[in-house]
Amino acid sequence: MALGIALLTISLLGLWESPDDFFFAYLVGWSFLLTTALGGLFFLVFNHLTRANWSVVVNRINEALVWAFPLLFVLGLPLLFGMHDLYHWTHAGLYDPSSPQYDEILAGKRAYLNTPFWSVRMVVYFAVWTVISYRLYTLSLRQDVDADPEIPAALRSTSAWGLPLLAVTTAFASYDILMSTDPHWFSTIFGIYFFSGGILGAVATIALVSLLLRRTGGVLEGVITPEHDHDLGKYLFGFVVFWAYIAFSQYMLYWYGGIPEETVWFQHRLQGGWAWHSAALVIFHFLLPFLILLPQATKRTGTVMAVLSVWLLGMHWFDLHWVVLPVLREGGGFHWLDFTCWLGLTGIFAGGLMYRLGRHPLVPQNHPSLRDSLQFENM
């Protein structure tokens, strides 16, 4: 956390040098953490709804990950000072017919794309995410000291009504936070793309933290085993493929339709330096992890899983960088602020995660499926 604060302090020096670069880099770094936390919340909800036994021993890591929305809300407040730089639709002249900057398309979206309504929606999104995660987190902690058989039912019930709320708010947030940086463009699949990268980042985080806890002092050794690593690896493999499927589906549909209002977004990302960035995503976000995770042995090898988890987290950030930065830099490339903002925010987030993990037992107590999870073996 101290390192994260130091890196963000250094990043503030870049704010005076280049406000645009700072706010865009901050948005990418913050979105990386937000999508990862949302992916973790989806993952937790899925496991409760399906009564998954294998995941009980990793749930506490997941719960600590999703109880990050209040922190993320606070970390997101600096973006309010960069709205004019980040979001073209905040410029007043776009809505005045007498102005040379008048934009008829954006004028038609003004009822939705305006700063007060955008801010209200952000508050609503974070309120929904916080309520769902807080309830799942507190019910799980209550079970540590109270073996009430109704608690698992309450966890499933919360997940049942929380899932549709989570899906809708995540889809709208993906548009408000990232897609509206290029407000002329539109996509009906972007919310799923946003979700797929997030859950991939979340599972990678859970796998990495569980491996670090076992390697550092033997915490959770014998509790989380290669059998659980194997299932986490299967999730990583599945969502590497799912992310690629959604990314290709979006590209293929726009290529097939050939509508200029849609294809322009990809044109920006297939020219200049961004063409290399796009090619790198195909190779290093899909092909390489796909081939590594395909054999059973790699999913059961701790070192491979740790390295690949770090790799996939880096590629998730790389993906978000590709989504956001072409709006600012037509020729592609990186700025030092991209890395200091990302790593600075991640340091603070990781410090908060470790603090939460240290406050409660790392394995949920009194869970009716705990014994099954401890004895879990892959078929």
PAGUVO-177623 format. One record per residue: x, y, z of N, C-alpha, C in turn. Coordinates in steps of 0.1 Angstrom, whole numbers, plus 5000, padded with zeros to 4 digits. Example, Ala and Ser with C-alpha at 12.3 -4.5 7.8 and 13.67 -1.06 7.14 Angstrom:
2
513249435078512349555078513249675078 512849785071513749895071512950005079 
% end
This chain:
379
500849885000500050005000500950135000 502050125008502950245008503550264994 503950154988504450164974503450224965 502150184966501150234958500950384960 500950434972500750574975501950654969 503150594970504350664965504250674950 503750574943503650574928502550674924 501550684932500450774928500950924931 501750944941502351074943503251114932 504051024927504851044915503951084903 502851004902501951034890501351174891 501151224903500551354904501551464898 502851434898503751524891503451534876 503051414870502751414856501451484853 500551504863499351584861499551724856 500651784862500951924857501551924844 502351814841502951814828501951774816 501051684819500151634808498851584815 497851674817496651634824495951524816 495851534803495251434795495851294797 497151284797497751154799497551094813 497551194823497251144836495851094838 494851164834493451114836493150994828 493650984816493350864808494150744814 495350764819496050654826495350614839 494850714846494150684858492950604856 492150644845490950574842491250424839 492250404831492550264828492950184840 493850244849494250174861493050144870 492150244872491050234880490050124875 489850134861488950034855489449894856 490749874856491349744858490949684871 490949764882490649724895489149704897 488349794891486849784892486349664885 486849634873486449514865486849384873 487949384879488449264886487549244898 487149354905486249334917484849284912 484349344901483049304896483149154892 484249114885484348974881484348884893 485048924904485048844916483648834922 482848944921481448934926480548844918 480748844905480048744896480448604900 481748584902482248454905481748404918 481648484928481048444941479648414940 478848494933477448474931477148344924 477948314913477748194906478048074915 479048074923479347964932478247944942 477648054948476548034957475347974951 475048024939473847984932473847834928 475047794924475247654919475647554931 475647614943476047534955477347464952 478347534946479647474943480347434956 480747314958481447264970482947294969 483547284957484947294956485447424960 484647534958485147674959485047724974 484547644983484347694997485647745002 486747675000488047705007488647835000 488247874988488747994982487748114983 486648084989485548194990486048314998 486748295009487148405017488048495010 488948445001489848534993488948614983 487948544978486948614969486148714976 485748684988484948784996485748904999 487048885002487849005005488149084993 488149024981488349094969487049174965 485849124967484649194963484349304974 484849294986484549394996485449514994 485649554981486549664978485849784971 484449774970483749884963483750014970 483750024983483850154990485250214987 486250134987487650184984487750234970 487150154961487150184946486350314944 485250334951484450454950485350584953 486050564964486950684969488050704958 488650594954489750604944489250654931 487950644928487450694915487150844916 487050904927486651044928487551144920 488951114919489751204911489351214897 488651114892488151114878487151234875 486451274886485551384884486251514880 487451524884488251644880488751634865 488651524860489151504846488051474836 486851504840485651474831485851544818 486251664818486351744805487451684796 488451624802489551564794489151424789 488451354797488151214794486951194785 485851274787484651254781484251374772 484351354759484051464749482651514751 481751434755480351474756480051584768 481151604776480951704786481151854781 481651864769481951994763480652074759 480352184765479152254764478852294749 479852334742479552374728478952274719 479052144723478452044714476952044713 476352114723474852114724474252244719 475052344715474552474711474552474696 473352484690473252484675474052604669 474252704676474952824670476452814672 476952704678478352694680478952614669 480252644665480852564654481152424659 481152394672481352264678480152174679 479052234674477752164676477752024670 477351924677477351784673475851724674 475251704663473851664663473651534669 474651444667474451304673474551314688 475551384694475651394708474551474714 474051574707472851654712471651564714 471551464705470451364707470651274719 471851264724472151174736472251254749 471951384748472251474759471451434772 470151384770469351344781470051234790 470851154783471551054791472951094794 473651144784475051184786475251324791 475051344804475351474810475951444824 476751534828477551514841476651484853 475651554856474851524868474251384868 473651344856473051214855474051104856 475251134849476351034850476751014864 476851114872477351104886476351034894 475051054892473950984899474050834896 474250804883474350664879475550594886 476650664887477850604894477550574908 476850664915476450644929475550524930 474550514921473650394921474350264919 475250264909476050144906476750094919 477550184924478350154936477550114948 476350174949475450134960474949994959 474549964946474149824944475249724946 476449754941477549654942477949644957 477849754964478349744978477249674987 476049694984474949624992475049464989 475249424977475349284974476549224980 477749284978478949234983478949234999 478449345005478449355019477549245025 476449215019475549115025476148975024 476748945012477448815011478648805020 479348915022480548905031480148895045 479148965050478748965064478048835067 477248775058476648645061477648535062 478648545054479748445055480548455068 480748575072481448595085480648555097 479348575096478448535107478448385108 478548315097478548175097479848115105 480848195106482048155113481748135128 480848205133480448195147479048145150 478348125139476948075141476647975130 476447845134476147745124474747735120 474047845120472647855115472547795101 471647685099471547625086470847715076 470247825081469547925072470548015065 471748025069472748115063473048075049 473347945046473547915032472447945023 471147925028469947965020469948115018 470348195028470348335027471348385017 472548315016473548345006473048314992 472348204990471848174977470748274973 469848314983468848404980469348544976 470348594983471048714980471648714966 472248594963472848584950471748574939 470648524942469548514932469048644928 468748734938468248864934469348964931 470548924935471749014932472248994918 472148874912472648854899472048944888 470748954887470149044877470549184879 470549234891470949364894472449394890 473249294893474649304890474849304875 474149224868474249214853473849344847 472749404851472249524845473149644848 473549654861474449774864475849764858 476349634857477649624850477549664836 476449624829476349654815476249804813 475449874821475350024820476650084824 477350034834478550094838479650084828 479649974820480649954810480550064799 479250104796479050214787479450344793 479050374805479250504811480750534814 481450434818482850454822483850444810 483650344802484650324791484150354777 482950304774482450324760482150464757 481750544766481350684764482550774762 483850714764484950794760485050824745 484350734738484150754723482650754721 481950864723480550864725479750844712 480450854700479750834688479550684685 480450604691480450464688479450394697 478850284692477950204700478150054698 477849974708477949834707477049774717 476249664713475349594722476049484729 477349454726478049344731479149384741 479349514742480449564750480349534765 479149534770478949494784479449354787 479249264778479749124780481249114779 481749204770483249214768483849264781 483249364787483649424800483649314811 482549234811482349134821483449024819 483648974807484548864805485948894809 486449014806487749054811487849064826 486749114832486749124847486848994854 486048894850486048764857487348694855 487948714843489248654841490248714850 490248844852491148914862490848864876 489548844879489248804893489748664896 489548574887489948434890491548424890 492148504882493648514882494048564896 493348664901493748724914493548624925 492448554925492148454935493248344935 493548294923494548194921495948244926 496248364923497548414927497648434942 496648494948496648514962496748384970 495948284965495948154972497348084971 498048104960499348044958500348124967 500248254968501148334976500948304991 499748284995499548245009500148115013 500048025003500647885006502147895006 502747974997504247984996504848075007 504048155013504548245024504048195037 504948115043504648075057503747955057 503347895045502547775045501147795049 500647925049499247955052498347885041 497347815046496447745037497047615030 498247585034498847465029498047345033 497647255023496847145026495347175026 495047295026493647335026493247365011 493947455005493847474990494847384984 494447294976495347194970495447204955 496347124949496347124934495047094928 494147024935492746994930492047134928 492147224938491447354936492147434926 493547424925494247494914493747454901 493447324900493047264887491647334883 490747344892489447404889489647554886 490447624893490747764890491347774876 492247684873492847684860491847654849 490847574852489847544842488947674840 488747744851488047874849488847974841 490147984843491048064835490948024821 491047904818491047854804489747884798 488647864805487347884799487048034796 487548124805487348264802488348324793 489548264791490448304781489648284767 489048164766488348134754487148224752 486348244763485148324763485448474759 486548524765486948664761487248674746 488048574741488348574727487148564718 486148484723484948464715484148594714 484048664726483248784726483948894718 485248904719486048994712485948974697 486048854692485948814678484448844673 483448804682482148824678481848974675 482349064684482149204682482749254669 484049204666484749244654484049194642 483649064642483049004630481749064626 480949094636479649154633479749294627 480749374632480949504626481549494612 482449404611483049384598482049344588 481149254592480049194583479049304579 478749394589477749494587478349614578 479549644581480249744574479649884575 479049914587478450044589479550144594 479750254588480850344592480850384607 479650414612479550454626480050344636 480050224631480450114640481950074637 482250064624483650024621484750124624 484350254626485450354629486150314641 485550254651486150224664487350124661 487050024653488149934650489149984640 488750074632489750144623490850214631 490450284641491450344650492450254656 491950124658492750024666493449934656 493349954643494049874633494949954625 495350074629496150164622497350204631 498450234625499650284632500050184643 500550244654501050154665499950074671 498650114670497550034676497349904669 497749894656497649764649498549654656 499749694661500649604668500049564681 499349664688498749644700497649544699 496849554688495749464685496249324683 497349314675497949184672498449114685 499049194694499549144706498449084715 497349154715496149104722495748964718 495748944705495348814699496348704703 497648734703498648634706498848614721 498948724728499348704742498148704752 496948754748495748744756494948614754 495148564742494348444738495248324735 496048324724496748214719497748154729 498548234735499548184744498948124756 498048194764497448134775496548014772 495948014760495147894756496047774755 497147784748498047674746498647624760 498947724769499647684781498547614790 497347664790496347604800495647484794 495847454782495247334776495547204782 496847174785497147044792496647044807 496346934812495946924826497046954836 498246914832499446924841499747074845 499547164835499947304838498947364848 497747324848496747374857496947324872 497747224873498047164886499447194891 500147284884501547324887501447464893 501847474906501747604912502547714906 503747694902504547794896503947844882 503547754874502947784861501647874864 500847824873499547904876499848044881 500948054890501248184895501748274884 502648234876503148314865502048354855 501248254852500148274842499148374848 498848364861497948454867498448604866 499748624869500348754868500248804853 500548714844500448744830499148784825 498048714830496748744825496248874832 496648904844496349034850496949144842 498249124838498849224829498149244816 497749134810497049134797495649204799 495049184810493749254813493949404812 494949444819495249594819495549634804 496349554797496749584783495549594775 494549514777493249514770492549644772 492449684785491749804788492449924782 493749924782494550024776494250044761 494049924755493649924741492249984738 491349964748489950014747489950164748 490750214758490550354761491550454754 492850414753493850514749493850554735 493250484725493250534711492450664710 491550684720490750814720491750934721 492850914728493751014731494951014722 495550894719496750884712496450804699 496350874688496050814675497150724670 498450754674499550684669499950564677 499250544689499650434697500650474707 501250374714502350394724501850404738 502950414747502650414761503350544767 502850584778503350694786503750644800 504750704806505150654819504050654829 503050754827501950764836501050634836 500950574824500150454823500550354833 501850334836502350234845502350284859 502650404862502650454876501250464881 500350504873498950514878498350374881 498650284871498150144872498750074885 500050074886500650004897500450074910 500350214910500050284922498650244928 497650244919496250204923496250064927 496949974920496949834923497649814937 498649884940499349874953498349904964 497650014963496650044973495549944975 495049894963494049794963494549664969 495749624966496349504972496549514987 496949634991497149655006495749635013 494749695007493449685013492949535013 493249465002492849315001493549235012 494849265014495649185024495149225038 494749355040494249395053492949315057 492049315047490849245049491049095052 491949035044492248885047492848865060 493548965066494148945079493148965091 491949005088491049035099490148915103 490048815094489148705097489748575093 489148465097489748335093489748325078 490848265073491048255058490148135052 489548055060488647955056487347975062 486247975055484947995061484647875071 484247915083484047815093482547775093 482247655097480847605099480047595086 480747615074480047595061479647445060 478447415056478047275055478847195045 479447265035480147195024481647205026 482147255038483547265040484347135039 483747035045484446905045484546855030 483446875022483546825008484546905001 484747035004485647124997487147075001 487347045013488647005018489046875012 488046785009488346655003488146654988 487946764982487646774968488746714959 488246634949489146574939488546594926 489346634916488846644902488546504896 487546504888487146374882488246344871 
% end
